[in-house]
Amino acid sequence: MTQAAAYGDCVKQVADWYDIASKATWRNVSKVRQTFRHADIVGDKTVFTIKGNDYRLIVHIRYAAGIVYIKQLLTHAEYDKGTWKS
C-alpha cells in the first residue's frame, strides 16, 4: 500500500486488489485469470492492470505455498520502459 500512496490516485484500487488477492486460493494462472482476466505472465511474475490501464502491479505468486509477493507498482509509462524486468 505504501507504493500506492506514493502515487496517490490508485490507493483504493490497490487496496481492492489486495483484499481480493489476500482471500484467493490461486493454484495456477488460469485461476488468477478467473478473477483478473487481464493478468499477464512475464517471466516469473504476474502483472495486473490497476485503475483502468494507468498502473501495473507486478507480483510474484508462489502457488504451492499460497503466497503473493508484491514486487512493484508502476505507472503504465514506467512499466513500458521495461527496466523492472532486470
N, C-alpha and C positions, 0 to 999 in steps of 0.2 A: 504494500500500500504506500510505502514511502516513495517509491518511484513514481507512482501515480500522482501523489501530492506535489511532486516537483513540476509536473505539467499543469495541474490544477483543474483542467476541464474534463478529465476522464476518471476521476476518483470513484464516482458512482458506478460506472461501467466495469471498472476493475474489481470493485467490491462485489458487484453482482456476479461476475465471472468466478471470483474466489468462493463465493457462497455455494455456487453450483458445483465447482470442481472439488471443494473440500468434502462434499457429500457423495461424490461419484465413486463408483467401483469399476472404473475402466480397466479392462483386461487387454485391450488392443486398440489400434487406431480406429477401427470400424466402430467400436463402441463410443469412442470420443466423438466421431462424426455423427452419431445418432443424436448427440446433444448439441454439438457445434459443427454444423455441416461444412463450414469453410475452413476447418482446421487442416493445416498442411504439415507434412513431414519434411524437414530439411535436415539432412544428416541424422543425428541422434536427437534432434529437438523437434518439438511440435510448436507450430506458430498459429496463434489465434488472432483474428482481427478484432479490434476493440473500438468502440464508438464509431460505428459505421465502417469506415475504411481509414480513419485518421491515425490509428495506432496499431502496433503489432506487439503482442505479448508472446515472448519466447520462453518456453518451458521445457524441462526435461522430465519425462514421465518414466518412473520405474514401475512398470505394470505388475510384475510379480509381487512387489512389496506394497503396492498401492500408494506410492509416494509421488507427489508432484512438486518439483523444484522450479520456482520462478527464477529465470536467469536474467531477463532484461525486458524492459518496456521501452519501445522506441516509437518515434513518430514514423509515419509512412516514409518520409524523406530520409530519415536516419537509417531505417531498415533497408531501403533501396541501395544505399551506399555499399552494403554487404560487409562492412568491416566487423560486424558482430560474429561472422562465421569463423573467424580465426581465433 
